[in-house]
Amino acid sequence: MIALRATVLGFGAVAICIDAPAGACLPWPPPVRLPDESDEAYEVREQTSVAAQENDSLRQFQERMFLEADNVELAIVKSHEPIDIPNFFDDGARTVVRPIAAIKGKHDPADAILMSDVPTSCGVVGGGSAAAAKPGQYILLFRGLPGSSIKPYGLVLTDVRYLPLLRAIDKWAAEAERRRLNPGNDR
């Protein structure tokens, strides 16, 4: 028997997943077609609606993560390697990141490991979008999330939608550029 269940994904969206070997996550539901709406107009409206739902879901999830985490830091990926998930169709990943600046809380220079190692009917999840990031890529690292089983979580910067996080990244980038242009003048 195929059982439906709700699985919270790394993006914070709730997707309906089918517990079957070939099961896949279902996409956002399309909007209702308007009377006499052309195929082209409906397609554009559908794409816009789905994108807006995804962005809103990401923003809400990131706001909750920001508020609940003890530390939020800008970090850079040191290494990324695939890991085998026994008896599963897809590989996971182990990504090591080095925190470089605190956005919230205190800066903890200790490396963090993001693990994408939880097999689900929607694929391998865990660690956030940064678990797939490549060496040299900047990410946001969330540590100290409530619950003893919560591991570090990371977002690649292109996935950030929560405005206070975007502003913090811009502020850090401007400061880093100022220091690059004026070495030895850290005022």
Secondary structure, 3 states (H helix, E strand, C coil): CCCEEEEECCCCCEEEEECCCCCCCCCCCCCCCCCCCCHHHHHHHHHHHHHHHHHHHHHHHHHHHHHHCCEEEEEEEEEEEEECCCCCCCCEEEEEEEEEEEEECCCCCCCEEEEECEEECCEEECCCHHHHCCCCCEEEEEECCCCCCCCCEEEEHHHCCCHHHHHHHHHHHHHHHHHHHCCCCCC
